[in-house]
Amino acid sequence: MEGTNRNDIKAGQKVKIVKKQDQRSGKLTEGTVSRLLTNSGTHPHGIKVKLEDGTVGRVKEVLD
């Protein structure tokens, strides 16, 4: 599932995100969502989240 719809993403879910510095390479980082940072319902580049380890990025794939 893509990460462009806020309703598809909940705290505690496993996701793959792209960090700001990895946007050019497309390298994905896997982790568990701590909180959602994007307030709008959708975002074309992915909903911005903070992972439990403190990493911030945009969701590219929801694993759960």
Secondary structure as GFF3:
##gff-version 3
##sequence-region A 1 64
A	DSSP	three_ten_helix	6	8	.	.	.	ID=ss1
A	DSSP	beta_strand	14	18	.	.	.	ID=ss2
A	DSSP	three_ten_helix	20	22	.	.	.	ID=ss3
A	DSSP	beta_strand	29	36	.	.	.	ID=ss4
A	DSSP	beta_strand	48	51	.	.	.	ID=ss5
A	DSSP	beta_strand	56	62	.	.	.	ID=ss6
###
